[in-house]
Amino acid sequence: MISIILGTYNRLEKLKASISSIKNSSLKESPEIIIIDGGSTDGTVEFIKEHTDIIYINEGGLHGVTRAYNRGFRLASRKYVTWSSDDFIYMPDALQNAINRLEKENWKTLVSFSIDVMDGKGFVNYGANTPIGAGSKELFRYVDYWSEDFITYASDNDFSMKIHMAGGKVLPEPTAKVKHNIDIKDELHKENLKDNNCSIRYRELYSKGVKTYKNTYVNIWINALSIDELINKLEKARLNNGWVNFYTDKDFGKTDLLNSLNVSVENFKGSSSYCKVL
């Protein structure tokens, strides 16, 4: 009933643990597992070939998360689709709980998983703007999948906004739990700092001529009269300016949604405090 699109690159041991968590889950039907590999050289290919129930796509290089996931999304054949990376571990009932929730909602709903990033704070659900979710294949197709303008980072945020803009919902499901075994010192994170095709394109898009991508995010003031207008302007601003901080003076009564989209509601401090008024 569900297709799992899993991205990987040279993290074989983490990949093994992730796949094991999927196969040992309480799913009523075996999932379709589609692995998109960025050109691993650590034995990943040989490992996957031992599993005839896994669909394998080797991109031969790091070309960006959005391109990789979109290939899997379009290939997925099950009613529901979710995405994951090789450092995600699913709790036994996470996937089935996500499916159970989706079966109760309309097809324009994306379910948000609760994530434990191993920082001692336990499982957190990001609600309306989720880094990992599950939804109908029909919904993914309807919003035209992920925007490849984002290449790697912010693509999941953009996907949530596209769903909101299409009249859909992104709803938290606290019982769908995953652990994210993050290690910013591992080789994949180091690779993203090198001059490969993915990181160069990412820096060109987000730096806007600035030599380093580590600068503080730009503050942007948004003037909007409705939540729909606000989300449309957020989408445009992120595509044009990369990842930025947004501010507005209108309380739309949707605090959780605004917080998840990184929008602060406060009084306008003047043009010297913000680079742009939209």
Buried (B, 14 or more C-beta within 10 A) or exposed (E): BBBBBBBBBBBBEBBEBBBEBBBEBEBEEEBBBBBBBBBBEBEBBEBBEEEEEBBBBBBEEBBBBBBBBBBBBEBBEBBBBBBBBBBBBBBEBBBBBBBBBBEEBEBBBBBBBBBBBEEEEEBEBBBBBBBBBBBBBEBBEBBEBBBBEBBBBBBBBBBBBBBBBEEBBBBBBEBBBBBBBBEEEBEBEEBBEEEBEBBEBBBEBBBEEEEEBEEEEBBBBBEBEEBEBBBBBBBEBBBEBBBBBBBBBBEBEBEEBBBBBBBEBEEEEEEEEBEBEB
